[in-house]
Amino acid sequence: MKATTYCYDKKYKLEKEPLVRYYVCSINPENEGIAETVYRAVREHWHIENSLHWRPDIDFGQDWMQVKSC
């Protein structure tokens, strides 16, 4: 699959080069239920990600230890 993102820099009023990303996926894009299939896959992925990072965030306070630059 291919996804293209177009960006516009409001400050300088310039259109940036499009960002093209390619994905390898076993989901058939012709499938009628592709939206729900992709939605479910993304939700399952982030459920796993969030459950893995929850423990370090709570035990070590990683959410509060963000380095900020001036």
HTML snippet that shows the backbone in 3Dmol.js (N, CA, C, O; Angstrom):
<script src="https://3Dmol.org/build/3Dmol-min.js"></script>
<div id="view" style="width:600px;height:400px;position:relative"></div>
<script>
const pdb = `
ATOM      1  N   MET A   1       0.835  -1.172   0.000  1.00  0.00           N
ATOM      2  CA  MET A   1       0.000   0.000   0.000  1.00  0.00           C
ATOM      3  C   MET A   1       0.883   1.240   0.000  1.00  0.00           C
ATOM      4  O   MET A   1       2.047   1.186   0.397  1.00  0.00           O
ATOM      5  N   LYS A   2       0.342   2.314  -0.431  1.00  0.00           N
ATOM      6  CA  LYS A   2       1.067   3.579  -0.525  1.00  0.00           C
ATOM      7  C   LYS A   2       0.232   4.684   0.114  1.00  0.00           C
ATOM      8  O   LYS A   2      -0.972   4.783  -0.123  1.00  0.00           O
ATOM      9  N   ALA A   3       0.885   5.512   0.928  1.00  0.00           N
ATOM     10  CA  ALA A   3       0.197   6.660   1.542  1.00  0.00           C
ATOM     11  C   ALA A   3       1.028   7.905   1.269  1.00  0.00           C
ATOM     12  O   ALA A   3       2.246   7.898   1.442  1.00  0.00           O
ATOM     13  N   THR A   4       0.367   8.964   0.845  1.00  0.00           N
ATOM     14  CA  THR A   4       1.054  10.225   0.551  1.00  0.00           C
ATOM     15  C   THR A   4       0.495  11.312   1.447  1.00  0.00           C
ATOM     16  O   THR A   4      -0.720  11.477   1.558  1.00  0.00           O
ATOM     17  N   THR A   5       1.395  12.058   2.089  1.00  0.00           N
ATOM     18  CA  THR A   5       1.004  13.165   2.958  1.00  0.00           C
ATOM     19  C   THR A   5       1.539  14.457   2.360  1.00  0.00           C
ATOM     20  O   THR A   5       2.710  14.547   1.992  1.00  0.00           O
ATOM     21  N   TYR A   6       0.666  15.456   2.269  1.00  0.00           N
ATOM     22  CA  TYR A   6       1.060  16.759   1.741  1.00  0.00           C
ATOM     23  C   TYR A   6       1.121  17.748   2.896  1.00  0.00           C
ATOM     24  O   TYR A   6       0.182  17.833   3.688  1.00  0.00           O
ATOM     25  N   CYS A   7       2.211  18.493   3.000  1.00  0.00           N
ATOM     26  CA  CYS A   7       2.399  19.456   4.089  1.00  0.00           C
ATOM     27  C   CYS A   7       2.511  20.871   3.535  1.00  0.00           C
ATOM     28  O   CYS A   7       2.993  21.093   2.424  1.00  0.00           O
ATOM     29  N   TYR A   8       2.054  21.807   4.337  1.00  0.00           N
ATOM     30  CA  TYR A   8       2.134  23.211   3.971  1.00  0.00           C
ATOM     31  C   TYR A   8       2.683  23.981   5.158  1.00  0.00           C
ATOM     32  O   TYR A   8       2.129  23.908   6.255  1.00  0.00           O
ATOM     33  N   ASP A   9       3.755  24.713   4.954  1.00  0.00           N
ATOM     34  CA  ASP A   9       4.382  25.513   5.998  1.00  0.00           C
ATOM     35  C   ASP A   9       3.677  26.859   6.058  1.00  0.00           C
ATOM     36  O   ASP A   9       3.865  27.705   5.183  1.00  0.00           O
ATOM     37  N   LYS A  10       2.860  27.057   7.100  1.00  0.00           N
ATOM     38  CA  LYS A  10       2.068  28.293   7.209  1.00  0.00           C
ATOM     39  C   LYS A  10       2.946  29.512   7.460  1.00  0.00           C
ATOM     40  O   LYS A  10       2.645  30.613   7.000  1.00  0.00           O
ATOM     41  N   LYS A  11       4.031  29.303   8.192  1.00  0.00           N
ATOM     42  CA  LYS A  11       4.898  30.428   8.535  1.00  0.00           C
ATOM     43  C   LYS A  11       5.530  31.038   7.285  1.00  0.00           C
ATOM     44  O   LYS A  11       5.499  32.255   7.103  1.00  0.00           O
ATOM     45  N   TYR A  12       6.097  30.204   6.435  1.00  0.00           N
ATOM     46  CA  TYR A  12       6.786  30.679   5.232  1.00  0.00           C
ATOM     47  C   TYR A  12       5.924  30.583   3.980  1.00  0.00           C
ATOM     48  O   TYR A  12       6.361  30.954   2.890  1.00  0.00           O
ATOM     49  N   LYS A  13       4.716  30.092   4.134  1.00  0.00           N
ATOM     50  CA  LYS A  13       3.755  29.942   3.033  1.00  0.00           C
ATOM     51  C   LYS A  13       4.345  29.164   1.854  1.00  0.00           C
ATOM     52  O   LYS A  13       4.272  29.572   0.695  1.00  0.00           O
ATOM     53  N   LEU A  14       4.926  28.037   2.212  1.00  0.00           N
ATOM     54  CA  LEU A  14       5.532  27.166   1.204  1.00  0.00           C
ATOM     55  C   LEU A  14       4.899  25.792   1.282  1.00  0.00           C
ATOM     56  O   LEU A  14       4.574  25.302   2.363  1.00  0.00           O
ATOM     57  N   GLU A  15       4.729  25.182   0.132  1.00  0.00           N
ATOM     58  CA  GLU A  15       4.275  23.798   0.106  1.00  0.00           C
ATOM     59  C   GLU A  15       5.514  22.911   0.114  1.00  0.00           C
ATOM     60  O   GLU A  15       6.388  23.032  -0.744  1.00  0.00           O
ATOM     61  N   LYS A  16       5.573  22.023   1.091  1.00  0.00           N
ATOM     62  CA  LYS A  16       6.727  21.133   1.197  1.00  0.00           C
ATOM     63  C   LYS A  16       6.562  19.944   0.256  1.00  0.00           C
ATOM     64  O   LYS A  16       5.476  19.676  -0.258  1.00  0.00           O
ATOM     65  N   GLU A  17       7.664  19.248   0.050  1.00  0.00           N
ATOM     66  CA  GLU A  17       7.627  18.059  -0.798  1.00  0.00           C
ATOM     67  C   GLU A  17       6.707  17.023  -0.177  1.00  0.00           C
ATOM     68  O   GLU A  17       6.721  16.856   1.042  1.00  0.00           O
ATOM     69  N   PRO A  18       5.917  16.328  -0.964  1.00  0.00           N
ATOM     70  CA  PRO A  18       5.039  15.308  -0.384  1.00  0.00           C
ATOM     71  C   PRO A  18       5.855  14.173   0.242  1.00  0.00           C
ATOM     72  O   PRO A  18       6.913  13.790  -0.259  1.00  0.00           O
ATOM     73  N   LEU A  19       5.337  13.657   1.334  1.00  0.00           N
ATOM     74  CA  LEU A  19       5.961  12.528   2.013  1.00  0.00           C
ATOM     75  C   LEU A  19       5.233  11.268   1.564  1.00  0.00           C
ATOM     76  O   LEU A  19       4.028  11.131   1.776  1.00  0.00           O
ATOM     77  N   VAL A  20       5.963  10.353   0.946  1.00  0.00           N
ATOM     78  CA  VAL A  20       5.368   9.116   0.448  1.00  0.00           C
ATOM     79  C   VAL A  20       5.870   7.973   1.312  1.00  0.00           C
ATOM     80  O   VAL A  20       7.073   7.807   1.515  1.00  0.00           O
ATOM     81  N   ARG A  21       4.914   7.178   1.824  1.00  0.00           N
ATOM     82  CA  ARG A  21       5.259   6.012   2.639  1.00  0.00           C
ATOM     83  C   ARG A  21       4.649   4.781   1.997  1.00  0.00           C
ATOM     84  O   ARG A  21       3.537   4.824   1.472  1.00  0.00           O
ATOM     85  N   TYR A  22       5.386   3.688   2.044  1.00  0.00           N
ATOM     86  CA  TYR A  22       4.915   2.421   1.503  1.00  0.00           C
ATOM     87  C   TYR A  22       4.777   1.427   2.639  1.00  0.00           C
ATOM     88  O   TYR A  22       5.621   1.377   3.534  1.00  0.00           O
ATOM     89  N   TYR A  23       3.721   0.638   2.605  1.00  0.00           N
ATOM     90  CA  TYR A  23       3.455  -0.353   3.636  1.00  0.00           C
ATOM     91  C   TYR A  23       3.324  -1.720   2.994  1.00  0.00           C
ATOM     92  O   TYR A  23       2.743  -1.861   1.918  1.00  0.00           O
ATOM     93  N   VAL A  24       3.865  -2.716   3.659  1.00  0.00           N
ATOM     94  CA  VAL A  24       3.678  -4.096   3.238  1.00  0.00           C
ATOM     95  C   VAL A  24       2.606  -4.666   4.151  1.00  0.00           C
ATOM     96  O   VAL A  24       2.736  -4.634   5.375  1.00  0.00           O
ATOM     97  N   CYS A  25       1.557  -5.182   3.554  1.00  0.00           N
ATOM     98  CA  CYS A  25       0.415  -5.621   4.341  1.00  0.00           C
ATOM     99  C   CYS A  25      -0.261  -6.792   3.647  1.00  0.00           C
ATOM    100  O   CYS A  25      -0.310  -6.858   2.419  1.00  0.00           O
ATOM    101  N   SER A  26      -0.777  -7.704   4.437  1.00  0.00           N
ATOM    102  CA  SER A  26      -1.465  -8.856   3.848  1.00  0.00           C
ATOM    103  C   SER A  26      -2.964  -8.612   3.706  1.00  0.00           C
ATOM    104  O   SER A  26      -3.694  -9.497   3.259  1.00  0.00           O
ATOM    105  N   ILE A  27      -3.432  -7.419   4.081  1.00  0.00           N
ATOM    106  CA  ILE A  27      -4.856  -7.098   3.964  1.00  0.00           C
ATOM    107  C   ILE A  27      -5.163  -6.713   2.516  1.00  0.00           C
ATOM    108  O   ILE A  27      -4.472  -5.885   1.923  1.00  0.00           O
ATOM    109  N   ASN A  28      -6.182  -7.310   1.972  1.00  0.00           N
ATOM    110  CA  ASN A  28      -6.581  -7.038   0.594  1.00  0.00           C
ATOM    111  C   ASN A  28      -7.305  -5.686   0.529  1.00  0.00           C
ATOM    112  O   ASN A  28      -8.352  -5.534   1.159  1.00  0.00           O
ATOM    113  N   PRO A  29      -6.782  -4.706  -0.209  1.00  0.00           N
ATOM    114  CA  PRO A  29      -7.441  -3.401  -0.276  1.00  0.00           C
ATOM    115  C   PRO A  29      -8.801  -3.437  -0.976  1.00  0.00           C
ATOM    116  O   PRO A  29      -9.575  -2.487  -0.866  1.00  0.00           O
ATOM    117  N   GLU A  30      -9.094  -4.507  -1.684  1.00  0.00           N
ATOM    118  CA  GLU A  30     -10.382  -4.649  -2.372  1.00  0.00           C
ATOM    119  C   GLU A  30     -11.475  -5.154  -1.423  1.00  0.00           C
ATOM    120  O   GLU A  30     -12.653  -5.176  -1.779  1.00  0.00           O
ATOM    121  N   ASN A  31     -11.075  -5.557  -0.222  1.00  0.00           N
ATOM    122  CA  ASN A  31     -12.004  -6.114   0.759  1.00  0.00           C
ATOM    123  C   ASN A  31     -13.021  -5.063   1.203  1.00  0.00           C
ATOM    124  O   ASN A  31     -12.659  -3.917   1.470  1.00  0.00           O
ATOM    125  N   GLU A  32     -14.288  -5.455   1.281  1.00  0.00           N
ATOM    126  CA  GLU A  32     -15.342  -4.514   1.692  1.00  0.00           C
ATOM    127  C   GLU A  32     -15.177  -4.082   3.144  1.00  0.00           C
ATOM    128  O   GLU A  32     -15.513  -2.946   3.481  1.00  0.00           O
ATOM    129  N   GLY A  33     -14.676  -4.945   4.005  1.00  0.00           N
ATOM    130  CA  GLY A  33     -14.539  -4.634   5.423  1.00  0.00           C
ATOM    131  C   GLY A  33     -13.148  -4.168   5.802  1.00  0.00           C
ATOM    132  O   GLY A  33     -12.717  -4.361   6.939  1.00  0.00           O
ATOM    133  N   ILE A  34     -12.428  -3.547   4.850  1.00  0.00           N
ATOM    134  CA  ILE A  34     -11.043  -3.152   5.116  1.00  0.00           C
ATOM    135  C   ILE A  34     -10.953  -2.122   6.246  1.00  0.00           C
ATOM    136  O   ILE A  34     -10.027  -2.176   7.055  1.00  0.00           O
ATOM    137  N   ALA A  35     -11.895  -1.196   6.308  1.00  0.00           N
ATOM    138  CA  ALA A  35     -11.836  -0.149   7.338  1.00  0.00           C
ATOM    139  C   ALA A  35     -11.895  -0.773   8.734  1.00  0.00           C
ATOM    140  O   ALA A  35     -11.110  -0.409   9.609  1.00  0.00           O
ATOM    141  N   GLU A  36     -12.807  -1.692   8.939  1.00  0.00           N
ATOM    142  CA  GLU A  36     -12.919  -2.322  10.257  1.00  0.00           C
ATOM    143  C   GLU A  36     -11.716  -3.213  10.548  1.00  0.00           C
ATOM    144  O   GLU A  36     -11.261  -3.275  11.690  1.00  0.00           O
ATOM    145  N   THR A  37     -11.199  -3.898   9.543  1.00  0.00           N
ATOM    146  CA  THR A  37     -10.031  -4.758   9.726  1.00  0.00           C
ATOM    147  C   THR A  37      -8.818  -3.937  10.147  1.00  0.00           C
ATOM    148  O   THR A  37      -8.110  -4.308  11.083  1.00  0.00           O
ATOM    149  N   VAL A  38      -8.579  -2.829   9.464  1.00  0.00           N
ATOM    150  CA  VAL A  38      -7.445  -1.973   9.795  1.00  0.00           C
ATOM    151  C   VAL A  38      -7.651  -1.337  11.166  1.00  0.00           C
ATOM    152  O   VAL A  38      -6.716  -1.265  11.964  1.00  0.00           O
ATOM    153  N   TYR A  39      -8.859  -0.879  11.441  1.00  0.00           N
ATOM    154  CA  TYR A  39      -9.177  -0.289  12.742  1.00  0.00           C
ATOM    155  C   TYR A  39      -8.862  -1.274  13.865  1.00  0.00           C
ATOM    156  O   TYR A  39      -8.213  -0.917  14.848  1.00  0.00           O
ATOM    157  N   ARG A  40      -9.321  -2.503  13.714  1.00  0.00           N
ATOM    158  CA  ARG A  40      -9.093  -3.525  14.736  1.00  0.00           C
ATOM    159  C   ARG A  40      -7.598  -3.804  14.908  1.00  0.00           C
ATOM    160  O   ARG A  40      -7.121  -3.937  16.036  1.00  0.00           O
ATOM    161  N   ALA A  41      -6.858  -3.894  13.806  1.00  0.00           N
ATOM    162  CA  ALA A  41      -5.421  -4.161  13.873  1.00  0.00           C
ATOM    163  C   ALA A  41      -4.684  -3.031  14.593  1.00  0.00           C
ATOM    164  O   ALA A  41      -3.800  -3.290  15.409  1.00  0.00           O
ATOM    165  N   VAL A  42      -5.043  -1.785  14.296  1.00  0.00           N
ATOM    166  CA  VAL A  42      -4.396  -0.636  14.940  1.00  0.00           C
ATOM    167  C   VAL A  42      -4.719  -0.609  16.423  1.00  0.00           C
ATOM    168  O   VAL A  42      -3.834  -0.384  17.249  1.00  0.00           O
ATOM    169  N   ARG A  43      -5.978  -0.836  16.767  1.00  0.00           N
ATOM    170  CA  ARG A  43      -6.383  -0.832  18.180  1.00  0.00           C
ATOM    171  C   ARG A  43      -5.658  -1.928  18.952  1.00  0.00           C
ATOM    172  O   ARG A  43      -5.208  -1.692  20.074  1.00  0.00           O
ATOM    173  N   GLU A  44      -5.537  -3.122  18.374  1.00  0.00           N
ATOM    174  CA  GLU A  44      -4.836  -4.215  19.048  1.00  0.00           C
ATOM    175  C   GLU A  44      -3.361  -3.876  19.233  1.00  0.00           C
ATOM    176  O   GLU A  44      -2.783  -4.173  20.279  1.00  0.00           O
ATOM    177  N   HIS A  45      -2.756  -3.263  18.235  1.00  0.00           N
ATOM    178  CA  HIS A  45      -1.345  -2.875  18.334  1.00  0.00           C
ATOM    179  C   HIS A  45      -1.139  -1.897  19.484  1.00  0.00           C
ATOM    180  O   HIS A  45      -0.248  -2.089  20.311  1.00  0.00           O
ATOM    181  N   TRP A  46      -1.962  -0.846  19.539  1.00  0.00           N
ATOM    182  CA  TRP A  46      -1.785   0.164  20.589  1.00  0.00           C
ATOM    183  C   TRP A  46      -2.162  -0.357  21.954  1.00  0.00           C
ATOM    184  O   TRP A  46      -1.639   0.127  22.958  1.00  0.00           O
ATOM    185  N   HIS A  47      -3.056  -1.331  22.028  1.00  0.00           N
ATOM    186  CA  HIS A  47      -3.366  -1.953  23.314  1.00  0.00           C
ATOM    187  C   HIS A  47      -2.120  -2.644  23.865  1.00  0.00           C
ATOM    188  O   HIS A  47      -1.809  -2.528  25.051  1.00  0.00           O
ATOM    189  N   ILE A  48      -1.415  -3.359  22.998  1.00  0.00           N
ATOM    190  CA  ILE A  48      -0.183  -4.040  23.416  1.00  0.00           C
ATOM    191  C   ILE A  48       0.874  -3.012  23.793  1.00  0.00           C
ATOM    192  O   ILE A  48       1.518  -3.144  24.834  1.00  0.00           O
ATOM    193  N   GLU A  49       1.063  -1.990  22.962  1.00  0.00           N
ATOM    194  CA  GLU A  49       2.053  -0.944  23.260  1.00  0.00           C
ATOM    195  C   GLU A  49       1.779  -0.292  24.606  1.00  0.00           C
ATOM    196  O   GLU A  49       2.687  -0.150  25.426  1.00  0.00           O
ATOM    197  N   ASN A  50       0.548   0.098  24.835  1.00  0.00           N
ATOM    198  CA  ASN A  50       0.206   0.786  26.075  1.00  0.00           C
ATOM    199  C   ASN A  50       0.375  -0.114  27.290  1.00  0.00           C
ATOM    200  O   ASN A  50       0.817   0.346  28.343  1.00  0.00           O
ATOM    201  N   SER A  51       0.031  -1.389  27.159  1.00  0.00           N
ATOM    202  CA  SER A  51       0.178  -2.289  28.305  1.00  0.00           C
ATOM    203  C   SER A  51       1.647  -2.565  28.611  1.00  0.00           C
ATOM    204  O   SER A  51       2.000  -2.789  29.769  1.00  0.00           O
ATOM    205  N   LEU A  52       2.506  -2.553  27.599  1.00  0.00           N
ATOM    206  CA  LEU A  52       3.938  -2.762  27.833  1.00  0.00           C
ATOM    207  C   LEU A  52       4.594  -1.557  28.487  1.00  0.00           C
ATOM    208  O   LEU A  52       5.503  -1.719  29.301  1.00  0.00           O
ATOM    209  N   HIS A  53       4.151  -0.352  28.148  1.00  0.00           N
ATOM    210  CA  HIS A  53       4.781   0.859  28.659  1.00  0.00           C
ATOM    211  C   HIS A  53       4.170   1.351  29.957  1.00  0.00           C
ATOM    212  O   HIS A  53       4.705   2.267  30.581  1.00  0.00           O
ATOM    213  N   TRP A  54       3.064   0.765  30.373  1.00  0.00           N
ATOM    214  CA  TRP A  54       2.387   1.228  31.572  1.00  0.00           C
ATOM    215  C   TRP A  54       3.260   1.043  32.804  1.00  0.00           C
ATOM    216  O   TRP A  54       3.376   1.956  33.621  1.00  0.00           O
ATOM    217  N   ARG A  55       3.871  -0.118  32.947  1.00  0.00           N
ATOM    218  CA  ARG A  55       4.678  -0.417  34.135  1.00  0.00           C
ATOM    219  C   ARG A  55       5.857   0.546  34.291  1.00  0.00           C
ATOM    220  O   ARG A  55       6.010   1.114  35.372  1.00  0.00           O
ATOM    221  N   PRO A  56       6.710   0.764  33.262  1.00  0.00           N
ATOM    222  CA  PRO A  56       7.803   1.733  33.438  1.00  0.00           C
ATOM    223  C   PRO A  56       7.299   3.143  33.727  1.00  0.00           C
ATOM    224  O   PRO A  56       7.921   3.883  34.489  1.00  0.00           O
ATOM    225  N   ASP A  57       6.175   3.513  33.120  1.00  0.00           N
ATOM    226  CA  ASP A  57       5.641   4.851  33.359  1.00  0.00           C
ATOM    227  C   ASP A  57       5.264   5.025  34.826  1.00  0.00           C
ATOM    228  O   ASP A  57       5.544   6.065  35.422  1.00  0.00           O
ATOM    229  N   ILE A  58       4.637   4.023  35.400  1.00  0.00           N
ATOM    230  CA  ILE A  58       4.193   4.109  36.793  1.00  0.00           C
ATOM    231  C   ILE A  58       5.366   3.924  37.754  1.00  0.00           C
ATOM    232  O   ILE A  58       5.538   4.719  38.678  1.00  0.00           O
ATOM    233  N   ASP A  59       6.171   2.886  37.547  1.00  0.00           N
ATOM    234  CA  ASP A  59       7.260   2.586  38.478  1.00  0.00           C
ATOM    235  C   ASP A  59       8.365   3.632  38.458  1.00  0.00           C
ATOM    236  O   ASP A  59       8.890   3.999  39.509  1.00  0.00           O
ATOM    237  N   PHE A  60       8.722   4.110  37.282  1.00  0.00           N
ATOM    238  CA  PHE A  60       9.865   5.011  37.165  1.00  0.00           C
ATOM    239  C   PHE A  60       9.460   6.458  36.887  1.00  0.00           C
ATOM    240  O   PHE A  60      10.324   7.331  36.800  1.00  0.00           O
ATOM    241  N   GLY A  61       8.177   6.724  36.749  1.00  0.00           N
ATOM    242  CA  GLY A  61       7.705   8.081  36.514  1.00  0.00           C
ATOM    243  C   GLY A  61       8.218   8.669  35.210  1.00  0.00           C
ATOM    244  O   GLY A  61       8.532   9.857  35.142  1.00  0.00           O
ATOM    245  N   GLN A  62       8.303   7.844  34.177  1.00  0.00           N
ATOM    246  CA  GLN A  62       8.870   8.307  32.911  1.00  0.00           C
ATOM    247  C   GLN A  62       8.068   9.435  32.274  1.00  0.00           C
ATOM    248  O   GLN A  62       8.631  10.256  31.549  1.00  0.00           O
ATOM    249  N   ASP A  63       6.773   9.489  32.529  1.00  0.00           N
ATOM    250  CA  ASP A  63       5.969  10.561  31.948  1.00  0.00           C
ATOM    251  C   ASP A  63       6.343  11.914  32.520  1.00  0.00           C
ATOM    252  O   ASP A  63       6.139  12.940  31.871  1.00  0.00           O
ATOM    253  N   TRP A  64       6.887  11.930  33.724  1.00  0.00           N
ATOM    254  CA  TRP A  64       7.228  13.190  34.372  1.00  0.00           C
ATOM    255  C   TRP A  64       8.693  13.550  34.200  1.00  0.00           C
ATOM    256  O   TRP A  64       9.104  14.635  34.613  1.00  0.00           O
ATOM    257  N   MET A  65       9.502  12.667  33.597  1.00  0.00           N
ATOM    258  CA  MET A  65      10.939  12.904  33.440  1.00  0.00           C
ATOM    259  C   MET A  65      11.263  13.303  32.009  1.00  0.00           C
ATOM    260  O   MET A  65      12.187  12.746  31.417  1.00  0.00           O
ATOM    261  N   GLN A  66      10.553  14.221  31.454  1.00  0.00           N
ATOM    262  CA  GLN A  66      10.794  14.640  30.074  1.00  0.00           C
ATOM    263  C   GLN A  66      11.858  15.741  30.062  1.00  0.00           C
ATOM    264  O   GLN A  66      11.774  16.716  30.808  1.00  0.00           O
ATOM    265  N   VAL A  67      12.838  15.564  29.216  1.00  0.00           N
ATOM    266  CA  VAL A  67      13.895  16.564  29.063  1.00  0.00           C
ATOM    267  C   VAL A  67      13.384  17.639  28.118  1.00  0.00           C
ATOM    268  O   VAL A  67      12.917  17.339  27.019  1.00  0.00           O
ATOM    269  N   LYS A  68      13.472  18.869  28.541  1.00  0.00           N
ATOM    270  CA  LYS A  68      12.992  19.976  27.701  1.00  0.00           C
ATOM    271  C   LYS A  68      14.158  20.879  27.347  1.00  0.00           C
ATOM    272  O   LYS A  68      14.988  21.209  28.193  1.00  0.00           O
ATOM    273  N   SER A  69      14.206  21.268  26.091  1.00  0.00           N
ATOM    274  CA  SER A  69      15.279  22.160  25.663  1.00  0.00           C
ATOM    275  C   SER A  69      14.714  23.563  25.467  1.00  0.00           C
ATOM    276  O   SER A  69      13.540  23.727  25.135  1.00  0.00           O
ATOM    277  N   CYS A  70      15.547  24.561  25.673  1.00  0.00           N
ATOM    278  CA  CYS A  70      15.109  25.951  25.535  1.00  0.00           C
ATOM    279  C   CYS A  70      15.316  26.444  24.140  1.00  0.00           C
ATOM    280  O   CYS A  70      15.003  27.596  23.840  1.00  0.00           O
TER     281      CYS A  70
END
`;
const viewer = $3Dmol.createViewer("view");
viewer.addModel(pdb, "pdb");
viewer.setStyle({}, {cartoon: {color: "spectrum"}});
viewer.zoomTo();
viewer.render();
</script>
